[in-house]
Amino acid sequence: MQVDFYQLTRDPAEQVIPAIAQRILEDGGRLLVISGDAAQLDRLSAALWSAKPDSFIAHDKAGAGDDSLQPVLLSGEVVAANGARMLALADGEWREQALEFDRVFYLFPPDSTDNARAAWRALADKPGVERRYWKQDGGKWRQGP
């Protein structure tokens, strides 16, 4: 499994997750987006509605309807009721249940750097886990050391 650490120094998760979701959907996958902050889930939902000028990224919040139908499911709990194998942790908090997914996008703002460092170190000894670190360089993402 792969864990991508995204250090959010310029753009918030609400601007980054729609691009990640779009790529996953184009590849035929599904995404579960997690945040313990209900207001952030609202902002993420709004961002997915307006991410593309000519359409929206289909999604809903967990429990709002038939979760199994949603290509992108927003939730406060790591329960992939939509069958997602990809997980985005949007609030800078690592969750051990993430290890059950094929790929994790761990987004963290500067005030969650200590959480990210602790997760990075904890994952170093996990068999089968590949860690990658990404940082914003101007308007692009660049893989760091």
Backbone as JSON Lines, residues from 0, in Angstrom:
{"i":0,"aa":"M","n":[0.83,-1.17,0.0],"ca":[0.0,0.0,0.0],"c":[0.88,1.24,0.0]}
{"i":1,"aa":"Q","n":[0.32,2.31,-0.45],"ca":[1.07,3.56,-0.58],"c":[0.4,4.65,0.24]}
{"i":2,"aa":"V","n":[1.23,5.41,0.97],"ca":[0.74,6.57,1.71],"c":[1.45,7.8,1.18]}
{"i":3,"aa":"D","n":[0.67,8.73,0.64],"ca":[1.21,9.99,0.12],"c":[0.94,11.09,1.14]}
{"i":4,"aa":"F","n":[2.02,11.67,1.66],"ca":[1.93,12.77,2.61],"c":[1.95,14.08,1.81]}
{"i":5,"aa":"Y","n":[0.9,14.86,1.93],"ca":[0.8,16.14,1.22],"c":[0.87,17.27,2.23]}
{"i":6,"aa":"Q","n":[1.99,18.01,2.23],"ca":[2.13,19.16,3.12],"c":[1.46,20.36,2.47]}
{"i":7,"aa":"L","n":[0.4,20.85,3.1],"ca":[-0.39,21.94,2.55],"c":[0.16,23.28,3.02]}
{"i":8,"aa":"T","n":[1.06,23.85,2.24],"ca":[1.65,25.13,2.6],"c":[1.0,26.3,1.87]}
{"i":9,"aa":"R","n":[0.33,26.02,0.75],"ca":[-0.29,27.09,-0.03],"c":[-1.79,26.93,-0.12]}
{"i":10,"aa":"D","n":[-2.25,25.75,-0.5],"ca":[-3.67,25.51,-0.73],"c":[-4.24,24.64,0.38]}
{"i":11,"aa":"P","n":[-5.48,24.9,0.79],"ca":[-6.11,24.03,1.79],"c":[-6.58,22.73,1.15]}
{"i":12,"aa":"A","n":[-6.93,21.78,1.99],"ca":[-7.4,20.47,1.52],"c":[-8.58,20.63,0.57]}
{"i":13,"aa":"E","n":[-9.43,21.62,0.81],"ca":[-10.61,21.83,-0.02],"c":[-10.26,22.16,-1.47]}
{"i":14,"aa":"Q","n":[-9.05,22.64,-1.72],"ca":[-8.62,22.9,-3.09],"c":[-7.85,21.73,-3.7]}
{"i":15,"aa":"V","n":[-7.3,20.89,-2.86],"ca":[-6.47,19.77,-3.33],"c":[-7.3,18.51,-3.58]}
{"i":16,"aa":"I","n":[-8.23,18.22,-2.71],"ca":[-9.0,16.97,-2.81],"c":[-9.81,16.86,-4.1]}
{"i":17,"aa":"P","n":[-10.43,17.91,-4.61],"ca":[-11.15,17.74,-5.88],"c":[-10.26,17.23,-7.02]}
{"i":18,"aa":"A","n":[-9.03,17.68,-7.09],"ca":[-8.12,17.19,-8.15],"c":[-7.77,15.72,-7.93]}
{"i":19,"aa":"I","n":[-7.54,15.34,-6.69],"ca":[-7.26,13.94,-6.38],"c":[-8.47,13.09,-6.72]}
{"i":20,"aa":"A","n":[-9.65,13.53,-6.31],"ca":[-10.89,12.78,-6.58],"c":[-11.1,12.61,-8.08]}
{"i":21,"aa":"Q","n":[-10.88,13.65,-8.84],"ca":[-11.09,13.59,-10.29],"c":[-10.19,12.52,-10.92]}
{"i":22,"aa":"R","n":[-8.93,12.5,-10.51],"ca":[-8.0,11.49,-11.07],"c":[-8.44,10.07,-10.7]}
{"i":23,"aa":"I","n":[-8.86,9.88,-9.46],"ca":[-9.29,8.55,-9.03],"c":[-10.53,8.12,-9.81]}
{"i":24,"aa":"L","n":[-11.49,9.01,-9.97],"ca":[-12.7,8.67,-10.71],"c":[-12.4,8.39,-12.18]}
{"i":25,"aa":"E","n":[-11.5,9.14,-12.77],"ca":[-11.12,8.89,-14.17],"c":[-10.5,7.51,-14.35]}
{"i":26,"aa":"D","n":[-9.85,7.01,-13.29],"ca":[-9.24,5.68,-13.33],"c":[-10.22,4.59,-12.9]}
{"i":27,"aa":"G","n":[-11.49,4.95,-12.66],"ca":[-12.51,3.98,-12.3],"c":[-12.56,3.63,-10.82]}
{"i":28,"aa":"G","n":[-11.86,4.39,-9.99],"ca":[-11.83,4.12,-8.56],"c":[-12.87,4.9,-7.79]}
{"i":29,"aa":"R","n":[-12.87,4.67,-6.49],"ca":[-13.76,5.38,-5.56],"c":[-12.91,5.92,-4.43]}
{"i":30,"aa":"L","n":[-13.4,6.99,-3.82],"ca":[-12.63,7.67,-2.78],"c":[-13.48,7.89,-1.54]}
{"i":31,"aa":"L","n":[-12.88,7.64,-0.39],"ca":[-13.46,7.99,0.9],"c":[-12.65,9.15,1.45]}
{"i":32,"aa":"V","n":[-13.32,10.25,1.8],"ca":[-12.66,11.44,2.34],"c":[-13.07,11.58,3.8]}
{"i":33,"aa":"I","n":[-12.08,11.68,4.68],"ca":[-12.32,11.72,6.12],"c":[-11.89,13.05,6.7]}
{"i":34,"aa":"S","n":[-12.75,13.58,7.56],"ca":[-12.4,14.72,8.41],"c":[-13.23,14.64,9.67]}
{"i":35,"aa":"G","n":[-12.61,14.92,10.79],"ca":[-13.33,14.98,12.05],"c":[-13.99,16.33,12.27]}
{"i":36,"aa":"D","n":[-13.81,17.23,11.31],"ca":[-14.37,18.58,11.39],"c":[-15.56,18.69,10.45]}
{"i":37,"aa":"A","n":[-16.77,18.76,11.0],"ca":[-17.99,18.81,10.17],"c":[-18.0,20.02,9.25]}
{"i":38,"aa":"A","n":[-17.47,21.15,9.71],"ca":[-17.42,22.34,8.86],"c":[-16.49,22.11,7.66]}
{"i":39,"aa":"Q","n":[-15.4,21.38,7.88],"ca":[-14.51,21.07,6.76],"c":[-15.21,20.15,5.76]}
{"i":40,"aa":"L","n":[-15.98,19.19,6.24],"ca":[-16.74,18.33,5.33],"c":[-17.7,19.15,4.49]}
{"i":41,"aa":"D","n":[-18.32,20.17,5.08],"ca":[-19.2,21.06,4.32],"c":[-18.41,21.81,3.25]}
{"i":42,"aa":"R","n":[-17.23,22.31,3.61],"ca":[-16.4,23.02,2.63],"c":[-15.93,22.09,1.52]}
{"i":43,"aa":"L","n":[-15.6,20.85,1.88],"ca":[-15.19,19.87,0.87],"c":[-16.34,19.56,-0.09]}
{"i":44,"aa":"S","n":[-17.54,19.43,0.44],"ca":[-18.7,19.18,-0.41],"c":[-18.91,20.32,-1.39]}
{"i":45,"aa":"A","n":[-18.83,21.55,-0.89],"ca":[-18.98,22.72,-1.76],"c":[-17.89,22.75,-2.83]}
{"i":46,"aa":"A","n":[-16.67,22.41,-2.45],"ca":[-15.55,22.4,-3.4],"c":[-15.75,21.34,-4.49]}
{"i":47,"aa":"L","n":[-16.27,20.18,-4.12],"ca":[-16.52,19.13,-5.11],"c":[-17.63,19.53,-6.08]}
{"i":48,"aa":"W","n":[-18.58,20.33,-5.61],"ca":[-19.64,20.82,-6.5],"c":[-19.11,21.82,-7.52]}
{"i":49,"aa":"S","n":[-18.13,22.6,-7.11],"ca":[-17.68,23.68,-7.99],"c":[-16.28,23.49,-8.55]}
{"i":50,"aa":"A","n":[-15.71,22.29,-8.4],"ca":[-14.33,22.05,-8.81],"c":[-14.12,22.2,-10.31]}
{"i":51,"aa":"K","n":[-15.08,21.8,-11.09],"ca":[-14.96,21.89,-12.54],"c":[-16.0,22.89,-13.06]}
{"i":52,"aa":"P","n":[-15.6,23.77,-13.95],"ca":[-16.55,24.8,-14.41],"c":[-17.76,24.24,-15.15]}
{"i":53,"aa":"D","n":[-17.63,23.11,-15.8],"ca":[-18.72,22.58,-16.61],"c":[-19.49,21.43,-15.96]}
{"i":54,"aa":"S","n":[-19.06,20.99,-14.78],"ca":[-19.76,19.9,-14.1],"c":[-19.33,19.85,-12.63]}
{"i":55,"aa":"F","n":[-19.75,18.8,-11.94],"ca":[-19.37,18.61,-10.55],"c":[-18.83,17.21,-10.38]}
{"i":56,"aa":"I","n":[-18.2,16.97,-9.24],"ca":[-17.7,15.64,-8.91],"c":[-18.76,15.01,-8.01]}
{"i":57,"aa":"A","n":[-19.35,13.92,-8.49],"ca":[-20.43,13.24,-7.76],"c":[-19.94,12.78,-6.4]}
{"i":58,"aa":"H","n":[-20.72,13.14,-5.36],"ca":[-20.35,12.81,-3.99],"c":[-21.54,13.02,-3.07]}
{"i":59,"aa":"D","n":[-21.38,12.59,-1.82],"ca":[-22.36,12.89,-0.78],"c":[-21.71,12.62,0.56]}
{"i":60,"aa":"K","n":[-22.36,13.07,1.6],"ca":[-21.9,12.8,2.96],"c":[-22.46,11.46,3.42]}
{"i":61,"aa":"A","n":[-21.68,10.76,4.21],"ca":[-22.11,9.47,4.75],"c":[-23.42,9.64,5.49]}
{"i":62,"aa":"G","n":[-24.35,8.73,5.22],"ca":[-25.63,8.73,5.9],"c":[-26.68,9.61,5.27]}
{"i":63,"aa":"A","n":[-26.34,10.33,4.21],"ca":[-27.3,11.24,3.57],"c":[-28.18,10.52,2.55]}
{"i":64,"aa":"G","n":[-27.81,9.32,2.18],"ca":[-28.55,8.54,1.18],"c":[-27.96,7.15,1.13]}
{"i":65,"aa":"D","n":[-27.94,6.58,-0.06],"ca":[-27.35,5.25,-0.23],"c":[-25.84,5.42,-0.43]}
{"i":66,"aa":"D","n":[-25.08,5.28,0.62],"ca":[-23.63,5.48,0.58],"c":[-22.94,4.61,-0.46]}
{"i":67,"aa":"S","n":[-23.47,3.43,-0.71],"ca":[-22.83,2.49,-1.63],"c":[-22.81,3.02,-3.07]}
{"i":68,"aa":"L","n":[-23.66,3.98,-3.39],"ca":[-23.74,4.53,-4.74],"c":[-22.76,5.68,-4.99]}
{"i":69,"aa":"Q","n":[-22.15,6.19,-3.95],"ca":[-21.34,7.4,-4.08],"c":[-19.91,7.1,-4.51]}
{"i":70,"aa":"P","n":[-19.47,7.68,-5.63],"ca":[-18.07,7.5,-6.03],"c":[-17.1,8.19,-5.08]}
{"i":71,"aa":"V","n":[-17.55,9.3,-4.49],"ca":[-16.78,10.0,-3.46],"c":[-17.69,10.14,-2.25]}
{"i":72,"aa":"L","n":[-17.24,9.62,-1.12],"ca":[-18.03,9.66,0.1],"c":[-17.27,10.47,1.15]}
{"i":73,"aa":"L","n":[-17.94,11.46,1.73],"ca":[-17.38,12.3,2.78],"c":[-17.87,11.8,4.12]}
{"i":74,"aa":"S","n":[-16.95,11.62,5.07],"ca":[-17.35,11.02,6.34],"c":[-16.44,11.46,7.48]}
{"i":75,"aa":"G","n":[-16.93,11.29,8.68],"ca":[-16.13,11.52,9.87],"c":[-15.51,10.23,10.38]}
{"i":76,"aa":"E","n":[-15.89,9.1,9.8],"ca":[-15.4,7.79,10.23],"c":[-14.79,7.03,9.06]}
{"i":77,"aa":"V","n":[-13.78,6.24,9.35],"ca":[-13.11,5.45,8.32],"c":[-13.91,4.17,8.08]}
{"i":78,"aa":"V","n":[-15.01,4.31,7.36],"ca":[-15.87,3.2,6.97],"c":[-16.18,3.39,5.49]}
{"i":79,"aa":"A","n":[-15.63,2.55,4.65],"ca":[-15.79,2.7,3.21],"c":[-17.09,2.07,2.74]}
{"i":80,"aa":"A","n":[-18.2,2.68,3.11],"ca":[-19.52,2.18,2.72],"c":[-19.73,2.26,1.21]}
{"i":81,"aa":"N","n":[-18.89,3.01,0.52],"ca":[-18.98,3.12,-0.94],"c":[-18.02,2.17,-1.64]}
{"i":82,"aa":"G","n":[-17.34,1.32,-0.9],"ca":[-16.41,0.36,-1.49],"c":[-15.08,0.96,-1.91]}
{"i":83,"aa":"A","n":[-14.76,2.14,-1.43],"ca":[-13.52,2.82,-1.82],"c":[-12.29,2.05,-1.36]}
{"i":84,"aa":"R","n":[-11.27,2.05,-2.2],"ca":[-9.97,1.49,-1.85],"c":[-8.94,2.61,-1.68]}
{"i":85,"aa":"M","n":[-9.38,3.84,-1.97],"ca":[-8.54,5.03,-1.83],"c":[-9.13,5.88,-0.7]}
{"i":86,"aa":"L","n":[-8.25,6.44,0.12],"ca":[-8.67,7.2,1.28],"c":[-7.93,8.53,1.33]}
{"i":87,"aa":"A","n":[-8.65,9.61,1.57],"ca":[-8.03,10.92,1.79],"c":[-8.32,11.35,3.22]}
{"i":88,"aa":"L","n":[-7.27,11.59,3.98],"ca":[-7.39,12.11,5.33],"c":[-7.2,13.62,5.23]}
{"i":89,"aa":"A","n":[-8.28,14.37,5.33],"ca":[-8.27,15.79,5.01],"c":[-7.95,16.7,6.19]}
{"i":90,"aa":"D","n":[-8.03,16.19,7.41],"ca":[-7.93,17.05,8.58],"c":[-6.59,17.01,9.3]}
{"i":91,"aa":"G","n":[-5.59,16.37,8.7],"ca":[-4.27,16.33,9.31],"c":[-4.11,15.33,10.43]}
{"i":92,"aa":"E","n":[-5.12,14.49,10.63],"ca":[-5.07,13.46,11.68],"c":[-4.89,12.08,11.05]}
{"i":93,"aa":"W","n":[-3.86,11.37,11.5],"ca":[-3.64,10.0,11.02],"c":[-4.59,9.06,11.75]}
{"i":94,"aa":"R","n":[-5.08,8.05,11.03],"ca":[-5.93,7.02,11.61],"c":[-5.39,5.66,11.17]}
{"i":95,"aa":"E","n":[-5.22,4.76,12.13],"ca":[-4.65,3.45,11.84],"c":[-5.48,2.64,10.85]}
{"i":96,"aa":"Q","n":[-6.79,2.87,10.8],"ca":[-7.66,2.15,9.85],"c":[-7.26,2.45,8.4]}
{"i":97,"aa":"A","n":[-6.49,3.5,8.2],"ca":[-6.04,3.85,6.85],"c":[-5.22,2.73,6.22]}
{"i":98,"aa":"L","n":[-4.58,1.92,7.06],"ca":[-3.75,0.84,6.55],"c":[-4.54,-0.25,5.85]}
{"i":99,"aa":"E","n":[-5.86,-0.21,5.95],"ca":[-6.71,-1.18,5.28],"c":[-6.99,-0.82,3.82]}
{"i":100,"aa":"F","n":[-6.53,0.35,3.37],"ca":[-6.79,0.82,2.0],"c":[-5.58,0.58,1.11]}
{"i":101,"aa":"D","n":[-5.79,0.66,-0.2],"ca":[-4.7,0.47,-1.15],"c":[-3.8,1.7,-1.22]}
{"i":102,"aa":"R","n":[-4.42,2.88,-1.1],"ca":[-3.65,4.12,-1.17],"c":[-4.31,5.15,-0.27]}
{"i":103,"aa":"V","n":[-3.45,5.92,0.42],"ca":[-3.92,6.95,1.34],"c":[-3.28,8.27,0.96]}
{"i":104,"aa":"F","n":[-4.09,9.3,0.91],"ca":[-3.63,10.66,0.7],"c":[-3.78,11.36,2.05]}
{"i":105,"aa":"Y","n":[-2.67,11.62,2.7],"ca":[-2.67,12.22,4.03],"c":[-2.3,13.69,3.88]}
{"i":106,"aa":"L","n":[-3.29,14.55,3.95],"ca":[-3.09,15.98,3.78],"c":[-2.97,16.64,5.14]}
{"i":107,"aa":"F","n":[-1.93,17.45,5.29],"ca":[-1.75,18.1,6.59],"c":[-1.27,19.54,6.42]}
{"i":108,"aa":"P","n":[-1.93,20.45,7.15],"ca":[-1.52,21.86,7.15],"c":[-0.32,22.04,8.08]}
{"i":109,"aa":"P","n":[0.31,23.21,8.06],"ca":[1.49,23.44,8.91],"c":[1.25,23.17,10.39]}
{"i":110,"aa":"D","n":[0.05,23.43,10.91],"ca":[-0.18,23.21,12.33],"c":[-0.35,21.72,12.69]}
{"i":111,"aa":"S","n":[-0.33,20.84,11.71],"ca":[-0.4,19.39,11.96],"c":[0.89,18.68,11.59]}
{"i":112,"aa":"T","n":[1.97,19.43,11.44],"ca":[3.25,18.84,11.04],"c":[3.73,17.8,12.03]}
{"i":113,"aa":"D","n":[3.56,18.05,13.33],"ca":[3.99,17.05,14.33],"c":[3.24,15.74,14.16]}
{"i":114,"aa":"N","n":[1.93,15.8,13.88],"ca":[1.14,14.58,13.63],"c":[1.69,13.84,12.43]}
{"i":115,"aa":"A","n":[2.01,14.58,11.37],"ca":[2.52,13.96,10.15],"c":[3.87,13.31,10.38]}
{"i":116,"aa":"R","n":[4.72,13.97,11.12],"ca":[6.05,13.38,11.42],"c":[5.9,12.09,12.22]}
{"i":117,"aa":"A","n":[5.01,12.11,13.18],"ca":[4.78,10.9,13.99],"c":[4.25,9.76,13.12]}
{"i":118,"aa":"A","n":[3.33,10.07,12.22],"ca":[2.79,9.05,11.32],"c":[3.88,8.53,10.39]}
{"i":119,"aa":"W","n":[4.7,9.42,9.85],"ca":[5.8,9.04,8.96],"c":[6.72,8.05,9.65]}
{"i":120,"aa":"R","n":[7.1,8.38,10.88],"ca":[8.0,7.49,11.64],"c":[7.33,6.15,11.95]}
{"i":121,"aa":"A","n":[6.07,6.19,12.34],"ca":[5.34,4.96,12.7],"c":[5.19,4.03,11.49]}
{"i":122,"aa":"L","n":[5.06,4.61,10.31],"ca":[4.87,3.8,9.1],"c":[6.18,3.24,8.55]}
{"i":123,"aa":"A","n":[7.31,3.74,9.02],"ca":[8.61,3.31,8.51],"c":[8.83,1.82,8.67]}
{"i":124,"aa":"D","n":[8.33,1.24,9.75],"ca":[8.55,-0.17,10.05],"c":[7.4,-1.08,9.63]}
{"i":125,"aa":"K","n":[6.39,-0.53,8.99],"ca":[5.23,-1.34,8.58],"c":[5.57,-2.05,7.27]}
{"i":126,"aa":"P","n":[5.49,-3.38,7.25],"ca":[5.79,-4.1,6.01],"c":[4.75,-3.78,4.93]}
{"i":127,"aa":"G","n":[5.23,-3.6,3.72],"ca":[4.34,-3.38,2.58],"c":[3.83,-1.96,2.45]}
{"i":128,"aa":"V","n":[4.34,-1.03,3.27],"ca":[3.9,0.36,3.19],"c":[4.99,1.2,2.52]}
{"i":129,"aa":"E","n":[4.6,1.84,1.43],"ca":[5.51,2.76,0.74],"c":[5.06,4.18,1.07]}
{"i":130,"aa":"R","n":[5.99,5.0,1.58],"ca":[5.68,6.37,1.95],"c":[6.25,7.33,0.9]}
{"i":131,"aa":"R","n":[5.46,8.35,0.59],"ca":[5.92,9.41,-0.31],"c":[5.55,10.74,0.3]}
{"i":132,"aa":"Y","n":[6.41,11.71,0.12],"ca":[6.19,13.05,0.65],"c":[6.09,14.04,-0.5]}
{"i":133,"aa":"W","n":[5.07,14.87,-0.47],"ca":[4.83,15.87,-1.51],"c":[4.71,17.25,-0.86]}
{"i":134,"aa":"K","n":[5.32,18.23,-1.5],"ca":[5.18,19.6,-1.01],"c":[4.86,20.51,-2.18]}
{"i":135,"aa":"Q","n":[4.23,21.63,-1.85],"ca":[3.84,22.59,-2.88],"c":[5.03,23.48,-3.2]}
{"i":136,"aa":"D","n":[5.28,23.61,-4.5],"ca":[6.36,24.46,-4.99],"c":[5.74,25.39,-6.01]}
{"i":137,"aa":"G","n":[5.37,26.58,-5.58],"ca":[4.62,27.48,-6.45],"c":[3.24,26.88,-6.68]}
{"i":138,"aa":"G","n":[2.86,26.65,-7.93],"ca":[1.56,26.09,-8.25],"c":[1.6,24.59,-8.5]}
{"i":139,"aa":"K","n":[2.75,23.96,-8.26],"ca":[2.89,22.53,-8.57],"c":[3.24,21.73,-7.32]}
{"i":140,"aa":"W","n":[2.98,20.43,-7.42],"ca":[3.39,19.51,-6.36],"c":[4.7,18.88,-6.76]}
{"i":141,"aa":"R","n":[5.64,18.82,-5.81],"ca":[6.92,18.23,-6.08],"c":[7.21,17.19,-5.01]}
{"i":142,"aa":"Q","n":[7.68,16.02,-5.45],"ca":[7.99,14.96,-4.49],"c":[9.29,15.32,-3.77]}
{"i":143,"aa":"G","n":[9.23,15.24,-2.45],"ca":[10.4,15.58,-1.64],"c":[11.21,14.36,-1.28]}
{"i":144,"aa":"P","n":[12.28,14.61,-0.58],"ca":[13.17,13.5,-0.17],"c":[12.55,12.63,0.88]}
